[in-house]
Amino acid sequence: MSRFRTMFTAAAGTLALAAFLQPAAMAGVSKADAAKINSYVESNGLSCMGCHAIDHKVMGPAFDAVAKKYKGKAGATADVAKRIADGSSGVWGSVPMPSGQATPAQAKKLSEMILSLD
């Protein structure tokens, strides 16, 4: 088998595996929920998606991981909103989340949206 064919076959296999695994990455998050959050962040000029993603860790935690961590906990909406508005550190690692990225009202709305993810 030629080297080109070997490389092509390996690349095709990798792409097929990625295509197979992609839906699993967002298995718990509907496209509609993801679109709502992305739209809210963008329309309010927030920079959340520079460090976060809906379904995978970037610099900060994935929003679906936040939802799972706080699911069923009393006061979760207020706690997450406070962390969004005031910033925080140490909960998800050593990289601090800066404060002042969202108003308290924006932080509350975003917290509600994040915590509604399945």
C-alpha positions in Angstrom: 0.0 0.0 0.0 1.4 3.4 -0.9 2.3 5.9 1.9 -0.4 8.3 0.6 -3.1 5.6 0.8 -2.0 4.6 4.3 -2.2 8.3 5.4 -5.5 8.8 3.7 -7.0 5.6 5.3 -5.7 6.7 8.8 -7.2 10.2 8.3 -10.5 8.8 7.1 -10.7 6.5 10.1 -10.0 9.4 12.5 -12.7 11.5 10.9 -15.2 8.7 11.0 -14.4 8.2 14.7 -14.8 11.9 15.4 -18.1 12.0 13.5 -19.3 9.0 15.6 -18.3 10.5 18.9 -19.5 14.1 18.3 -23.1 13.4 19.1 -22.1 11.7 22.3 -20.3 14.8 23.4 -23.6 16.8 23.5 -25.8 13.9 24.3 -27.4 15.7 27.3 -27.6 19.2 25.8 -30.1 19.9 23.1 -29.0 22.1 20.1 -31.8 24.5 21.0 -30.5 24.9 24.6 -27.0 25.4 23.3 -28.2 28.0 20.7 -30.2 29.9 23.4 -27.1 30.2 25.6 -24.8 31.2 22.7 -27.4 33.7 21.5 -27.8 35.3 25.0 -24.1 35.5 25.5 -23.5 37.1 22.1 -26.4 39.5 22.2 -25.3 40.8 25.6 -21.7 41.3 24.6 -20.5 38.8 27.1 -17.1 37.0 26.7 -18.1 33.7 28.3 -17.3 31.6 25.3 -13.7 32.7 25.3 -13.1 30.4 28.3 -16.2 28.2 28.4 -18.1 25.9 26.0 -21.4 24.2 26.3 -20.2 20.6 26.3 -16.4 20.6 26.8 -13.8 22.2 29.1 -11.9 25.1 27.5 -10.1 27.2 30.1 -13.1 27.1 32.4 -15.6 24.3 33.0 -18.2 23.2 30.4 -21.6 24.6 31.1 -23.1 21.1 31.1 -20.5 20.1 33.8 -21.6 23.1 35.9 -25.3 22.0 35.5 -24.4 18.5 36.7 -22.3 19.7 39.6 -25.1 22.0 41.0 -28.1 19.8 40.0 -30.6 19.6 42.9 -28.6 21.8 45.2 -30.5 24.4 47.2 -29.5 27.9 46.2 -27.6 26.8 43.1 -29.0 29.6 40.9 -27.9 32.3 43.3 -24.5 30.7 43.9 -23.7 30.3 40.2 -25.0 33.8 39.4 -22.8 35.2 42.2 -19.7 33.4 40.8 -20.5 34.7 37.3 -21.0 38.3 38.4 -18.3 38.5 41.1 -15.8 36.0 39.7 -14.4 33.1 41.7 -11.4 30.8 42.0 -10.6 27.3 43.3 -13.9 25.6 42.5 -12.9 24.3 39.0 -9.1 24.6 39.3 -6.5 27.2 39.8 -7.5 29.6 36.9 -9.6 32.3 38.4 -12.8 33.5 36.7 -12.6 37.3 36.5 -15.3 39.5 37.9 -17.2 42.2 36.1 -18.0 40.2 33.0 -21.8 40.4 33.5 -24.3 42.5 35.5 -26.1 40.7 38.3 -29.2 40.5 36.2 -27.3 39.0 33.3 -25.5 36.6 35.6 -28.8 35.4 37.1 -30.3 34.8 33.7 -27.2 33.0 32.5 -27.1 30.9 35.7 -30.8 29.9 35.1 -30.0 28.9 31.5 -26.8 26.9 32.4 -28.5 25.1 35.3 -31.4 24.1 33.0 -29.1 22.0 30.9 -29.6 18.3 31.3 
